[in-house]
């Protein structure tokens, strides 16, 4: 995996990111965990999330970040 510096922060993140808008809505906890573990195994360290993700498919707004935290 390639990494790049994130702006002036000094942080290095993977050049490939994972969009997390399906967590908590379309994907349940077990599925979210499997996707995250695979992403970690592949070296992904950049995750696109929002407190508005997760409401699709019966989840509540913010469920994406809650599931990621678990």
C-alpha positions in Angstrom: 0.0 0.0 0.0 1.2 3.5 -0.8 1.0 6.3 1.7 0.9 10.1 1.5 1.1 12.9 3.9 -2.2 14.4 4.8 -1.8 18.1 4.3 0.4 19.8 6.8 -0.7 17.6 9.7 2.3 15.2 9.4 -0.1 12.2 9.3 0.5 9.6 6.7 -2.6 7.8 5.2 -3.1 5.2 2.6 -3.7 6.4 -1.0 -6.8 4.2 -1.1 -9.6 5.1 1.3 -12.7 3.3 2.3 -16.1 4.9 2.1 -18.1 4.0 5.2 -21.6 5.2 4.3 -23.1 1.7 4.2 -22.1 0.8 7.8 -25.0 0.9 10.1 -27.6 1.1 7.3 -27.1 -1.5 4.6 -24.5 -3.5 6.6 -25.0 -4.7 10.2 -22.3 -5.0 12.8 -20.9 -8.4 11.8 -20.6 -7.3 8.2 -19.1 -3.9 9.1 -16.5 -5.7 11.2 -15.6 -8.0 8.4 -15.1 -5.2 5.9 -13.0 -3.2 8.3 -10.8 -6.1 9.2 -10.2 -6.8 5.4 -9.4 -3.1 4.9 -6.8 -3.2 7.8 -5.3 -6.4 6.3 -4.9 -4.5 3.0 -3.2 -1.6 4.7 -6.0 0.9 4.4 -5.8 3.7 7.0 -8.1 6.3 5.4 -11.8 6.0 6.2 -14.5 8.4 4.9 -17.2 8.6 7.5 -19.8 11.1 8.8 -22.2 11.4 11.6 -24.9 11.4 9.0 -24.1 8.0 7.6 -26.0 4.9 8.6 -29.6 6.0 8.2 -30.3 4.0 5.0 -31.9 0.6 5.4 -33.3 1.1 8.8 -30.3 2.3 10.7 -30.2 5.6 12.6 -28.1 8.6 11.7 -24.7 8.1 13.1 -24.8 4.3 13.2 -21.9 4.1 10.8 -19.5 5.7 13.3 -20.9 3.8 16.2 -20.4 0.5 14.4 -16.9 1.5 13.4 -16.0 2.3 17.0 -17.1 -1.1 18.2 
